[in-house]
Amino acid sequence: MTTTHYSATRRDILKLAAALAASAALPVNAQTAAPKPLLTRKIPRTGELMPVIGMGTQFVLDIGNDAEKRASRIAVIRTLLDAGARSIDTAPSYGPAEATLGDLLAEMKARDRVFISTKFRAPGREGAIAEMKESLRRLRTDKVELMLRHNIGFVPQTEVAEHLAVLRDWKAQGICRYIGVTHSQDQDKANPRLIEMLQKEKLDFIQVNYSLAERSVEDKLLAVAADTGTAVMCNLPFARAALFKAVAGKAVPEWAKEFDAPTWGQFFLKYLIAREEVNIVIPGTDRVEHMQDNLDAARTRLPNAAQRKRMVEFIGNV
């Protein structure tokens, strides 16, 4: 997901917030407090702690050899990593994103600091293996942390079984540490199939669309993921910028101070990470200030159930 459609609105909000903070700043000789640590959650299968904010790469890393853009993306990734976050998600279907990510991490010498998740969707066993090997080549690595079968919701059951067998074989070989499936199209229609898979298969992760604009996973899927010990990674938390468009020109409501959400970005992200079933949210961004804002959503209070209900009602009326 890219910030193209909402960057002006979000940038203005962040500039205003920065100006207000500066006006109330401590004297220059006062010591600045270190940022609060990021919220982390355990991956159910292993207990590994992961910060709840990561980064998506669709569109964000479609930058070719533009030196200025590559430098700016390195700055975004460095901001993520320096805060202690680690998860970066990509896929072969995201154009040059995998190769660009591999190049940037190599330039930064940061591969060992990143939890990489990528995906495959080629039909058949050999097609799947070939696609996954090509992903490793593009990423300049011999293994990834998480490998996902992409958009599984409407794939024939025979192919699902074949691909899960491949994933389990790669996990046994240590080529990936975690395995799972994704779905990002017609999420509400795919949910029953995904629920059935979670109940029958021992998956480590599922990646799904989840935002204030697309909440179908709340009906049952999140609960089933928790019951089956499956980690949840949330895609498109801003609904491809639709949420920012919906609130363009509007101030964050005063009551959002009750859970420390001074910006719309934090408002939208806190709605998701307030759910304990959610392990990682992967907003895409190409700006350091947006990455900092995303990370700040995981540093302060989160909305309770009543406040989340109010958030839904608010967005439903804008």
TITOR-804535 format. One record per residue: residue in one letter; x, y, z of N, C-alpha, C, O, CB in turn. Coordinates in steps of 0.05 Angstrom, whole numbers, plus 5000, padded with zeros to 4 digits. Each point is the difference from the previous one (the first is absolute). Glycine has a CB too. Layout:
AXYZXYZXYZXYZXYZ...
This chain:
M501749765000498350245000501850255000502050005014494349755010T502950454961501650244998498650235014497649985006504349864952T499650375048498850235013499250224979499350225008503549685032T497250034935499650204979497550165004500050254998502549464971H495350165038497450135000499450165025498450194999500049444973Y503150315050499350155024502350155012499850125021496849544987S505850344978502450115013499750295007501050085021501649594953A496050495010499850285006498450045026500950155017499349964934T497649765052498450025024501549915025500150145020495849804953R505349835024501549895023502450175007500650055023497849494966R503050564990502350165005499350265014501550085018500649724941D495750325033499250255013499449955030500750165017497550014939I500549615049499349945028502549965017500250105022495649684962L506150075004502549955015501750255004501250045021498849504961K499950644998501550255003498850175023501450125015499849874936L496150015050498750155021500649885027500650155019495749974950A503749625033500749875025502850075009500550055023496349584966A505050374992502850065006500350295009501650065018499949604948A497050525021500250285008498950045028501250155016498349984936L498349745055499050025027501949895021500350115021495149864960A505949805011501949895019502350185004501050035023497649524963A502450584993502250185002499450245017501750095015499849764940S496050255043499350235016500049945030500250195016497149974945A502449595046499949935028502549855008500149875021495050104977A507050064986502549845005501450095025499650235009500949704942L501049895061501750065023502350184991500650024976498149555046P502650574996502350164993502149824987500149765004499150555034V502549814945501849844984502049855017501149794991498450544973N501049765060501949865017498749785016501449865016501350554986A494749554995498649785015500449744984500250004976496450335043Q503549464996500449734988497449914989497950005013505849895018T496350014943497649904987499649715008501849844999498850484963A496949615046499449735007500249824976499250084978497850085059A503949604967500149804979497249914992498250005017506449844999P495050094959497349914992499249755016501749845008499150344946K496649805050499049765014500449754982499950034976496750255050P503849494987500349764983497549934985497850075009505649765024L496950024946497749924984498649765013501349835013501050334945L495149835039498549775009500849764984500450014975495750285037T504349495002500749754987497949785007498750025021506350104980R494849684981498249785006501549744992501850004983494050285009K503549505021501249754995498849864976497650004996503449965052I500749934935499049824979499249745014501649875013501550334951P494349735034499049785016501549744999500449875020495350344974R505249714982501449744997502649985015500849795009497050174947T503650275047502749995011500550185024501849955015499749954940G496750295049500550195022501950234992500650175017498549465014E501850374944501850224991498550275001497850024990504849664981L498750515042498850275002500550164975502350024991498349965059M497350144940500250174976498650275005497850005009502549594962P501050635023498650265001497649994981500149884979504250365031V493649904998497449984985499950164975498249974984499749955059I504050264953500150174976502349904982502349975009495850435016G501249554950502049934980499750184976499150235002501049305013M500650374961499950164976499349834976501049784996502550535023G494749804965499349874974501650144978500950225003494549665013T504949974961501750114979498650034973501350104981502549695042Q493750144975498650034975499950304992499250165016498049424993F503650484966500350274990502350165012501450144986493649855006V505449985034502150155014502749954989501650194998495649785043L503449794951502749944989500049964970501849894988499249895055D497050334944499950004970501350264991498750194991497049535007I507050295005501550254997502349984980501450204996497349915051G501649664940502249974981502750075012500649925023496250194942N504950025019502750075009500250295009502250115001499649544968D496050485036500050285009501650035026499049905021496550184956A506850045022501750015024498850155023500249925023503750074946E494750235025498750165021497849835014499850015025501250424950K497449435009497849845012501249775016498949925021498050214941R505249755028501249775014501150095027499849865020501349924936A500150465044501150115025497750055020500349965024503650244951S493949915015497750055017498849755012499150005023500050414950R500949385011498949745010501949885021499149885019498550044937I505050115040501949915020499550155026500149885022503350014943A496050375034499550155024497549905014499849995025502450414954V495749525005497549905012500649735014499149965022498250274942I504149595022500749745012501750045025499649865020500149934934R502250395045501750045023498450115024500549925023503450174946T494150075026498350105021498549775013499749995025499850454951L499449385008498749765010501849845018499349935022497850064937L505349955030501849825015501250135025500349875020500849924936D499550475042501150145023498150015023500850035023502150244947A494549725024497950005021499749725013498649975020499150404955G503649435013499849735010498049824985499749775007501550425037A497449934937498249844983501649844980502350074994493950275013R502549454981501649824983498649914975501349924981501149945059S494950134960498549864979499850174975499050235001498549535034I503350134942499650124974498849794982501149784997502850555009D493849744982498649814983500250074971499950244993496949685045T503549884945500250054971498849764985498949825012505250464995A496249724967498949794983500950034972500650224991495449755039P504349814955500750024971497950164984500850134981501549435023S495250435005497950154985500150305005498450144989498949455014Y504650505014500350295005502150124981501450195008497249745040G501649974928501950114981502849965009500849785007495850554979P505049895014502949985008500450015030502450015009498750204948A496849775059500450055029502049805013501750095016493650084985E504449574992501949815012502950074994501750015018494749644979A504250394978502750064992501050265012502350025009496949734948T499150455044500850255012500649975029501950115011495450144955L500949605048500549955029502649865004501550075018493649914990G505449814976502649865002502350184996502049995015495849604969D502150594996502250194995500450195023502350045009496749934942L498850145059500350205022501049875025501750125014494650144966L502749515027501049875025503049924997501550025019493949804990A505450104967502849944996501750265003502149995012496749634957E500250605019501550255003500250095029502050115008496450024946M499449825061500050085028501449805018500550065023495250174968K504949534998501149785016498249945023500949975023503850164964A492749855007497949985021498449754997497949985014502050514988R500849324981498349764997499549865026497749915004504250044951D500150035063499649855024498250155021499349885020505249914972R494750455002498350165018497049984991498350115014505650204996V495649564967497350024988498749735000501249794994500350594978F495949625036498249774997498650034974498150164997501349805054I501549894929498850034973497849804996500349765006504150394976S493349945008497949834991499650044970499950234991497849775055T502149794939499350024972498149784993499249845017505350374972K494749774985497849834992500549874974501850074985495150235040F501449504968500149874974497149934992498349985018506449844989R494950144967497349924991500149844974497949954988500350465035A504249524968500249854975498749725004500349885021503950364967P494349664992498749755003501949765000502250024988493850184990G503249585035501649765000502450015019500950215008497749734945R502449825053502249985018502650134988501250165014496849425005E502750354957502450104988499850304995502050155003498949414976G496750545013499750284996500350165026501350215000495649694963A502049995059500350135026502950015009501050215009494449635003I506049944985502849995008501750194984501750145011497749385003A500150494960501550184983499550305007501950165001497949504962E497750405043499450285008501350075027501050225003494749754971M504249855044501250065026503050034998501250175013495149585009K505050084962502950024996500750274987502050125007498449384989E498050584986500550264987499750235020501450204999497049614957S499750165063499750215020502650015017500950225007494149704994L506149855007502550005015502250144985501650155011497049435012R501550374951502150124983499750315000501950145004498349444967R497350515025499550294999500650135027501150225001495449704964L502949945056500450115027502949975010500750105021494549794989R506449974974502849975007500449855026501650085017499550344958T497449375029500149855025499649714994498949924979499550475047D502549434992499549724996497749905017499349764999505550184992K493950245024497649925016498450255007501150225000501449385018V495050364988498350225009498649915026499849765006499450414947E499850025062498749945025497249884995499249825015503550555007L495949744959497249924996499449974970500550184984498150045059M500449544949499249964972497049945000499049835015505649994972L494050324996497149994999498949924972501150094980498850265056R498149484964498749944974497950234997498250045016502549444987H499650664975498550254995497249954990499549834983504850405008N493849925020497250004991498849724997499349914978501750524999I498949445046499349715001497049964998499149774995505050155031G494350284979497149975005498549844979498149865007502250555017F500449614951498449884979501749804984499349934977497950485020V505049495014501749814987498949725004499149945022505050364985P495949534972499049725003501449865023502450045005496649954946Q499549845063501049865024502549834994501849995016493650015002T504649884958502349834993502650164999502149915008494949794967E502850555014502350174998500850115028502350035005496450094948V499349935063500650095028501649795014502150065012493650214989A503549484997501449785014502949984989501949955015493749814992E504750264967502649984988501850225009502449965006495549834954H501150455041501650235008500750005030502150085008495850184955L500249655053500649985029502249795005501650045018493750104993A504649654973502149795003502850124993502049945013494649704976V503550534990502550134992500950185023502450005007496349984944L499550185060500750185021501149855024502050085012494550244973R502249465022500949855024502849874994501649985019493649924993D505350034964502649894993502150225002502249955011495749724958W501550565021502050235003500450075029502350065008496350114947K499349825061500450065028501749795014501850075016493750164984A504149524993501649785011503050034993501749935015494349774983Q504550414978502750044991501350265012502450044997496449724960G499550405056501150255011500250234981501250205006501249525025I496350254945500150214981498150235008500550234994500649444970C496750265050498350205012499449915029499849765005498150384950R501750055063499549925028497049985005499249845017504950394996Y494349924972497149995003498749974973501150094980499250205062I497349594958498549974975497150105005499150015023503849604963G495750454992497350095003498750064973501149934979500050255065V496649954957498550064976499050295002499950115022498749404972T500650604983498950275000497550004984499449824984505250385020H493850025000497950064981499550305002499950125021498049434984S501850574971499750304998497950084980499850244994504949815020Q493749764976497950064981497449895009499849765008503550244955D494650175038497349915009500349865027499149775004499350184949Q502850195066500649885026497649875014500249785011503450564994D494149804994497749895013499149744988499049825015499650644996K501749504963499349754987502149785006499349775001498350494963A504949825039502149805005500149915029501149795005501550424958N496349955055500349935029499249725007501449875015497950614994P498449424981499249725008502149804992500649815015494650324980R505949904981502149814991502550025018501249805007497150244946L502450205054502450045017499549895028501849885012499350534962I496549625036499449895027500249704999501149875018495850524991E502149494970500249714997502949914999500749795012494950204963M506050155011502949944998501350025028501649825007498550334945L499350065062501350045026499249775019501749915017498250584976Q497749415005499149795017501149734993500249825017495750444990K504949704968500949744990503149994998501249785003494550174973E505550275019502950014994501450155023498950185012500349804938K503249935056501650135021501750224986502449954994497649635036L498950654967501450224987501250185021498950035022498049954939D505350155032501350195018498850274998499750145020504549604977F495250344978499150284995497750004980499749814984504950365026I493850034992498150074979500250304996500350165019496649464993Q503150474962500050294994497450074987499249874980505950135015V493550205016497450074990499750304999501550155014496649435005N500050524965499350285000498550065027498249855008501550164941Y501050215063498650085024500450305004502350095002498349455020S497250604980500150295005497350095011498149845001505450234963L496350185044497550115008498050004977497650025005504750265029A498749704941498249994977499349724991498249964984503750475002E499549375025499649724991500449835025502249925006499550174946R496149845061500149885026498849715001499449905021500450564998S499949414958498749745000501549795016498849815009499450314946V504449915048501549805016499250005029500649815015503250244953E494950165041499150025028497749815006499749925023501850554978D497049454978497649845005500749735013498749915018499150314943K504349655029500849745010502949944997501349865016494249984974L505750254988502749924992502150055022501649835006497150254947L501350165059501950075020499849815024502149915011497850574974A497749455023499649825023501149724993501249875017494850394998V503549654961501049744992503049994999501349815007494550114966A505450305017502950024999501249975029501949865004497850434955A499049855060501049985027499649725011501849905013497050584994D498949404988499549735010501949794988500749805013494550334992T505749914971501749814986503050075002501749864989494550054980G504550305046502850075003501350114975502349954995497949715040T498250484949501050114975500450305003498250155008499449494966A504850455019500650295001498650144977499649884979504950025042V494750354984498650164980501650244992500850165016494849695003M504950174955501350234988497950154983498649884984506049885014C495250505007497850164988501150174977501950165003495749855041N501249954933500650154976498150234996497850005010504049584970L499150625005498350234992498550135024497650034999501849754957P502150305065498650115023498850284995498350085016504949675011F497550384951498850254993498149974977499050204989505050045027A495449514976498149944978500850154974498350134988498049805047R506250044958501050134976499550305000499250114980500249464994A501050555049499750295004497150095001499550245003504749824974A493849765021497250085001499350135026498450185001500549444968L502350285053499450125026501050295002498650175011501749375009F502150514969501050285001498250184982499650235007505149605002K494450074969498250154983497450075014498950224998503249574962A496950015056497550045013500150225021498050145005501049384988V503350525019500250205022501550254991500750175017499349465016A500550404941501550234990498650265010497650034996504049704964G500050445051498950265010498849995027499150215011500249904943K500549655058498849975026502149975022502149884995493849914984A503650325044501849975023499549735014497849905001502450605005V502049385004499649775017498350075023500550205013504049614973P493450035021498250075022501550045026501949865006494449904970E502650425040501350065026500249765017501949965015496250504982W499949365002500049765018502149804993500549815015494750264991A506249974971502249824993502450045018501849835001496650174952K501650225062502150055020499949795022502049945013497950544977E497849405014499749795021501749764994500749855019494750314989F505449804967501849784994502450104983501149854984495049825018D504650585003502550114989500349984970502049904990500049995053A495950204942500149994971499850294989497850094994500149455006P504350604997500050284991499750024970499450224990503349905049T497849674946499950014971498049794989499449815014505450364984W494449864977498249804988501449744996498849795003498750584975G505149645015501449754996500049835026499649764999503350474967Q497749905056499949855026497249915007499749785011504350495004F494149904979497249935006499349744985498849825012500050674993F501949494969499349764985501649755009498949785001500050524960L503749745045501649775008499349905028500049765005503750424966K495750015047499449915027497449845001499749825017502650595000Y495949644964497549844999500849714996498749825012498750574970L504549555001500849734994501749875023499449785009500550344942I502250025057501849875020498849995028501149875017502750304956A493949965031498649965025498849725002499449915022499550584979R500849374977499149725000502449825007501950004985494450114981E503549745055502249835009500649784980502249895000496650225047E499349824936500449794980502050104978501149834986494349985024V504850454987501750114979502950005009500750115021495550184963N505649595000502849995006501650214986501750135013497849394994I500050534968501650194985498250144980498449884986505849845019V496150554993498750164980502150114981502150105010494050025022I503449884942502150074981499250234981499749964976501949565026P498150725009499450234983502450064981502349985009494650215026G502549884941502150084981500450305002498150155001500949464969T503550485029500550294999502750054987501849835002495450245040D503050164946502650084987501250255014501850124989496649684968R500550275066501050245014500749945029498649865014498550424956V505249835038501049955027498050105021499549875020505150174964E494250205011498150115020497549825003498949985022502850484967H497549414989497749825002500849755015498449895016499850294941M504249725038500949765014500250065030499249835016503350014944Q498550395047500250075028497250025013499649915022504650344969D493949854994497250025010498849725003498749955020500850504958N501049385003499149725002501149875025498549875015501150104935L502950065055501349885023498950115026499749855019504550084954D495250335027499050125025497349895008499250015023503350404965A496049474993497549885006500349765019498249935015500150224941A504149735044500549775017501550075026501149825013499049914946R500050535047501650085024498250105023501050045022502750084947T493849935026498350125020497449855004499749784989502350675000R496249665026497549865007498449924975500050144979499950115064L498649534960498349904978497150025008499450005024504249694961P494650344996497250025007498849745011500949784992498750564972N498649695055498649765010497649944982499650134980501849995068A497149674960497849914982497950224995499150034978501649515040A498750615003498050214997501050234981498650114984499649785062Q504450174957501250214984500249904971499750164981502850025058R498149574957500249894973497250014986499850064976504149645038K494150255001497350024989499350284992498850054979499849575050R502350574987499650284993501650084975499050164984500249945065M503149794948501650044976498649914975500050134979504149835048V494749804975498549894977497750184993499550064977501849475036E497250565007497750174996500850264987498750114983499049685056F504650324971501050264989500649974971499250174984502749955061I499749684947500849964973497549944982499950084977504749765038G493550024996497649944985498350254994498349994982501749575040N500550664992498450244996501550224986498950224996498649665045V505050074951501550224987499350014970501150164985502749795049
